[in-house]
Amino acid sequence: ARERLLQAQSKAAEKKKEEGGIYHESDKRDLGLPGSPLLETARLILPSTTWTKISPEFFTVFWAMSMYDIAVPESLYKTQIKKLQDSLSRKDEKDDSKRKKEKEKIPKTVGKLKSELEKQLANHKYVMSTLKKRKNYWLSTVPEKAATGGAFLQYCILPRCCLTSNDALYCAKFLETILELDTPW
């Protein structure tokens, strides 16, 4: 399901480019907003009876995102940057040419880490802002609300948490996120 959604997202971005549309970084983050190709593809993936229990938008949001979108390991970035900076300022008794070359690479690596952290923070801010705006619409039109939890487990949580350990962590973090957002059920 995730592969089909991502393929649809990629095709939509390419089509927009070909049609002369301006392609923005945020266009890569199709989070299943109404009218998006990703949302329309989601409707075709599962039986129509599914959409009486869980909305295509909620399904798409779940499958379109990753840990990168909902969690920023800021402390890990900062710890690694500090370690690198400390190793740069530390004097080694053995300061051979190999060590000098390594020290020359450190500022560049620190710069890349800082840039990467900034990009992830910006992406996280965009994603969380979008989720906050759309949370009230995810389940508001679902007629069988009593079956929503089961459908969410069946079509989202269970298939994804069995893929990889990172996907299992994502499932837990996604649940935490929708609860923190106070998503109406």
Contacts in CASP RR format, 6 or more apart in sequence:
PFRMAT RR
TARGET T0000
AUTHOR 0000-0000-0000
METHOD contacts of the structure
MODEL  1
ARERLLQAQSKAAEKKKEEGGIYHESDKRDLGLPGSPLLETARLILPSTT
WTKISPEFFTVFWAMSMYDIAVPESLYKTQIKKLQDSLSRKDEKDDSKRK
KEKEKIPKTVGKLKSELEKQLANHKYVMSTLKKRKNYWLSTVPEKAATGG
AFLQYCILPRCCLTSNDALYCAKFLETILELDTPW
1 45 0 8 1.000
1 46 0 8 1.000
1 63 0 8 1.000
1 155 0 8 1.000
1 159 0 8 1.000
2 63 0 8 1.000
2 160 0 8 1.000
4 41 0 8 1.000
4 45 0 8 1.000
5 38 0 8 1.000
5 41 0 8 1.000
5 42 0 8 1.000
5 45 0 8 1.000
5 60 0 8 1.000
5 63 0 8 1.000
5 64 0 8 1.000
6 64 0 8 1.000
8 37 0 8 1.000
8 38 0 8 1.000
8 40 0 8 1.000
8 41 0 8 1.000
9 28 0 8 1.000
9 30 0 8 1.000
9 37 0 8 1.000
9 38 0 8 1.000
9 64 0 8 1.000
11 37 0 8 1.000
12 30 0 8 1.000
12 36 0 8 1.000
12 37 0 8 1.000
12 38 0 8 1.000
13 23 0 8 1.000
13 27 0 8 1.000
13 28 0 8 1.000
13 30 0 8 1.000
16 23 0 8 1.000
16 27 0 8 1.000
17 23 0 8 1.000
26 126 0 8 1.000
29 69 0 8 1.000
29 123 0 8 1.000
29 126 0 8 1.000
29 127 0 8 1.000
29 130 0 8 1.000
30 36 0 8 1.000
30 37 0 8 1.000
30 38 0 8 1.000
30 64 0 8 1.000
31 38 0 8 1.000
31 60 0 8 1.000
31 61 0 8 1.000
31 64 0 8 1.000
31 65 0 8 1.000
31 127 0 8 1.000
31 130 0 8 1.000
31 131 0 8 1.000
31 134 0 8 1.000
32 38 0 8 1.000
32 39 0 8 1.000
32 42 0 8 1.000
32 57 0 8 1.000
32 60 0 8 1.000
32 61 0 8 1.000
32 64 0 8 1.000
33 39 0 8 1.000
33 57 0 8 1.000
33 130 0 8 1.000
33 134 0 8 1.000
34 57 0 8 1.000
36 60 0 8 1.000
38 60 0 8 1.000
38 64 0 8 1.000
39 56 0 8 1.000
39 57 0 8 1.000
39 60 0 8 1.000
42 56 0 8 1.000
42 59 0 8 1.000
42 60 0 8 1.000
42 63 0 8 1.000
43 51 0 8 1.000
43 56 0 8 1.000
46 59 0 8 1.000
46 155 0 8 1.000
50 59 0 8 1.000
50 151 0 8 1.000
50 155 0 8 1.000
51 142 0 8 1.000
52 142 0 8 1.000
52 143 0 8 1.000
52 144 0 8 1.000
52 147 0 8 1.000
53 142 0 8 1.000
53 144 0 8 1.000
53 147 0 8 1.000
53 148 0 8 1.000
53 149 0 8 1.000
53 150 0 8 1.000
53 151 0 8 1.000
54 139 0 8 1.000
54 142 0 8 1.000
54 148 0 8 1.000
54 149 0 8 1.000
54 151 0 8 1.000
54 152 0 8 1.000
54 155 0 8 1.000
54 156 0 8 1.000
55 137 0 8 1.000
55 138 0 8 1.000
55 139 0 8 1.000
55 141 0 8 1.000
55 142 0 8 1.000
57 134 0 8 1.000
57 137 0 8 1.000
57 138 0 8 1.000
58 138 0 8 1.000
58 139 0 8 1.000
58 152 0 8 1.000
59 155 0 8 1.000
59 156 0 8 1.000
61 131 0 8 1.000
61 134 0 8 1.000
61 138 0 8 1.000
62 152 0 8 1.000
62 156 0 8 1.000
62 160 0 8 1.000
62 174 0 8 1.000
63 156 0 8 1.000
63 160 0 8 1.000
65 127 0 8 1.000
65 170 0 8 1.000
65 174 0 8 1.000
66 170 0 8 1.000
67 166 0 8 1.000
67 169 0 8 1.000
67 170 0 8 1.000
67 173 0 8 1.000
68 120 0 8 1.000
68 123 0 8 1.000
69 123 0 8 1.000
69 124 0 8 1.000
69 127 0 8 1.000
70 124 0 8 1.000
70 127 0 8 1.000
70 128 0 8 1.000
70 170 0 8 1.000
70 173 0 8 1.000
70 174 0 8 1.000
70 177 0 8 1.000
71 124 0 8 1.000
71 173 0 8 1.000
72 117 0 8 1.000
72 120 0 8 1.000
72 121 0 8 1.000
72 124 0 8 1.000
74 117 0 8 1.000
74 121 0 8 1.000
77 113 0 8 1.000
77 114 0 8 1.000
77 116 0 8 1.000
77 117 0 8 1.000
78 117 0 8 1.000
80 113 0 8 1.000
81 110 0 8 1.000
81 113 0 8 1.000
81 114 0 8 1.000
84 106 0 8 1.000
84 109 0 8 1.000
84 110 0 8 1.000
84 113 0 8 1.000
85 106 0 8 1.000
85 110 0 8 1.000
87 103 0 8 1.000
87 106 0 8 1.000
88 103 0 8 1.000
88 106 0 8 1.000
88 107 0 8 1.000
92 99 0 8 1.000
131 177 0 8 1.000
131 181 0 8 1.000
132 181 0 8 1.000
135 178 0 8 1.000
135 181 0 8 1.000
135 182 0 8 1.000
135 183 0 8 1.000
135 184 0 8 1.000
136 183 0 8 1.000
136 184 0 8 1.000
138 183 0 8 1.000
139 145 0 8 1.000
139 148 0 8 1.000
139 183 0 8 1.000
139 184 0 8 1.000
139 185 0 8 1.000
140 184 0 8 1.000
142 148 0 8 1.000
145 185 0 8 1.000
148 185 0 8 1.000
156 171 0 8 1.000
157 171 0 8 1.000
157 175 0 8 1.000
160 167 0 8 1.000
160 168 0 8 1.000
160 170 0 8 1.000
160 171 0 8 1.000
161 167 0 8 1.000
161 168 0 8 1.000
161 171 0 8 1.000
162 168 0 8 1.000
END
